[in-house]
Amino acid sequence: MIKKNVLVIGGSGFIGAEICNTLSKTENVICADNYSRNEQKINISSNVSHEELDITDFNKVSLICKNMDVVINLAFINGTRNFYERPRDVFKVALEGQLNVMRAIDDNNVKRFIYASSSEVYQTPEIVPTSEKVKLVIPDIMNPRYSYGGGKIVGELMCVHYLPKRVPYQIFRPHNIYGPNMGFEHVIPEFIKKIYQSKENLNNKFPIKVQGGGLSSRSFCYLKDFGRAFRIMWEKGGENQIYNIGTDKEVKILEILNILSRITNKEFDLIEEDLPLGSTERRCPDISKLKKLGYSPIYSLEEGLQKTHDWYLNYL
Ligand SMILES: NC(=O)c1ccc[n+]([C@@H]2O[C@H](COP(=O)([O-])OP(=O)(O)OC[C@H]3O[C@@H](n4cnc5c(N)ncnc54)[C@H](O)[C@@H]3O)[C@@H](O)[C@H]2O)c1
């Protein structure tokens, strides 16, 4: 089989690296990134080539898209704090970036496009588990948090209505992917860090701050399951389709702490903090569309958390 030339923009990030690795087994993969994350290219296979790229620079994006068969756009400014504090930067990368990529695809005759959206497009979904057909929502345009979800919704709209019709697209909506090297701006690495920074109190417990008392729920999907899901979408997914990627096991955030308590052999004193404005109580994807293609998650939360914990412990 002739290998395709695949450009993964934002490919050095947490899930980008997994996508580069899985695709580099069968295709020529170029990772293009500004390396604001994962400067040292940790966990990226040596089969992957690298190009420094700022997605907001159209000329560079266009040059890099030359001779590409497939372009995948994952570049985004992530991390909840950034949504609240840097909404303009979030939009710049989200929208100028997406526009540049689509214009470059048009100019260079690229044959396929894949876009990383997010579970945040559902915000507080009307139906849980949430299928791809549930409506996308921006509840309050005054809240800077929705720079992220809003950027993703417009990114999706552009796939459907702006990308040249000759180019088939796939949109995937990841739901709480976790694993080694995911940064520190997410709940699991934040907990691991807090656990090891916390000092034992007089009750022999470790005080840990938890937003909303840990009663919100999410579905956590280990990185390797994400990689398999992506591969299945790549090989068997339909043209112009949207896929949720994740697991359909919904757990309270407290459950994460219970498992981490067993892994670290520490007991916690939980200190309740307010949830940030606009955060959501429940999220769990309906993944039946992906299951019909042959996907089912393999890793249990215990296994995935053990691996993630071990990686961070070593890293810290
Ligand atoms: N990890 C998850 O659970 C999750 C959930 C929902 C959506 N997503 C989406 O999936 C994609 C990848 O997520 P991730 O967890 O790997 O995040 P990440 O932050 O690790 O990866 C994003 C990548 O984009 C790059 N980037 C940022 N600005 C750039 C710019 N101006 N030019 C070029 N590259 C730039 C970063 O350096 C980074 O490598 C993102 O679009 C994210 O919004 C991820």
The ligand as a MOL file (V3000), in Angstrom:
LIG
                    3D

  0  0  0     0  0            999 V3000
M  V30 BEGIN CTAB
M  V30 COUNTS 44 48 0 0 0
M  V30 BEGIN ATOM
M  V30 1 N -7.2150 15.8500 25.9230 0
M  V30 2 C -8.5490 15.8570 25.9520 0
M  V30 3 O -9.1890 15.1920 26.7610 0
M  V30 4 C -9.3140 16.6880 24.9630 0
M  V30 5 C -10.6830 16.8390 25.1660 0
M  V30 6 C -11.4070 17.5880 24.2750 0
M  V30 7 C -10.7870 18.1740 23.1780 0
M  V30 8 N -9.4600 18.0250 23.0050 0 CHG=1
M  V30 9 C -8.8670 18.6920 21.8260 0
M  V30 10 O -7.9300 17.8350 21.1970 0
M  V30 11 C -6.8190 18.6060 20.7210 0
M  V30 12 C -5.5280 18.0950 21.3470 0
M  V30 13 O -5.6600 18.1470 22.7650 0
M  V30 14 P -4.4520 17.8440 23.7410 0
M  V30 15 O -5.0290 17.3530 24.9920 0
M  V30 16 O -3.4430 17.0350 23.0290 0 CHG=-1
M  V30 17 O -3.9280 19.3150 24.0060 0
M  V30 18 P -2.4460 19.8950 23.9680 0
M  V30 19 O -2.5330 21.2630 24.5340 0
M  V30 20 O -1.5070 18.9280 24.5620 0
M  V30 21 O -2.1750 19.9900 22.3920 0
M  V30 22 C -2.4300 21.1210 21.6230 0
M  V30 23 C -1.2350 21.3680 20.7440 0
M  V30 24 O -1.4470 22.5480 19.9710 0
M  V30 25 C -0.2040 23.2430 19.9140 0
M  V30 26 N -0.4240 24.6540 19.6160 0
M  V30 27 C -0.9670 25.6020 20.4280 0
M  V30 28 N -0.9400 26.7940 19.8020 0
M  V30 29 C -0.3790 26.5890 18.5900 0
M  V30 30 C -0.0700 27.4500 17.4990 0
M  V30 31 N -0.3150 28.7750 17.5400 0
M  V30 32 N 0.4880 26.9060 16.3830 0
M  V30 33 C 0.7860 25.5800 16.3340 0
M  V30 34 N 0.5340 24.7250 17.3470 0
M  V30 35 C -0.0480 25.2310 18.4630 0
M  V30 36 C 0.4140 23.0200 21.2770 0
M  V30 37 O 1.8150 23.2410 21.2850 0
M  V30 38 C 0.0520 21.5680 21.5330 0
M  V30 39 O 1.0670 20.6960 21.0650 0
M  V30 40 C -7.0920 20.0510 21.0830 0
M  V30 41 O -7.6940 20.6860 19.9820 0
M  V30 42 C -8.0750 19.9350 22.2370 0
M  V30 43 O -8.8880 21.0690 22.3510 0
M  V30 44 C -8.7020 17.3100 23.8670 0
M  V30 END ATOM
M  V30 BEGIN BOND
M  V30 1 1 1 2
M  V30 2 2 2 3
M  V30 3 1 2 4
M  V30 4 1 4 5
M  V30 5 2 4 44
M  V30 6 2 5 6
M  V30 7 1 6 7
M  V30 8 2 7 8
M  V30 9 1 8 9
M  V30 10 1 8 44
M  V30 11 1 9 10
M  V30 12 1 9 42
M  V30 13 1 10 11
M  V30 14 1 11 12
M  V30 15 1 11 40
M  V30 16 1 12 13
M  V30 17 1 13 14
M  V30 18 2 14 15
M  V30 19 1 14 16
M  V30 20 1 14 17
M  V30 21 1 17 18
M  V30 22 2 18 19
M  V30 23 1 18 20
M  V30 24 1 18 21
M  V30 25 1 21 22
M  V30 26 1 22 23
M  V30 27 1 23 24
M  V30 28 1 23 38
M  V30 29 1 24 25
M  V30 30 1 25 26
M  V30 31 1 25 36
M  V30 32 1 26 27
M  V30 33 1 26 35
M  V30 34 2 27 28
M  V30 35 1 28 29
M  V30 36 1 29 30
M  V30 37 2 29 35
M  V30 38 1 30 31
M  V30 39 2 30 32
M  V30 40 1 32 33
M  V30 41 2 33 34
M  V30 42 1 34 35
M  V30 43 1 36 37
M  V30 44 1 36 38
M  V30 45 1 38 39
M  V30 46 1 40 41
M  V30 47 1 40 42
M  V30 48 1 42 43
M  V30 END BOND
M  V30 END CTAB
M  END
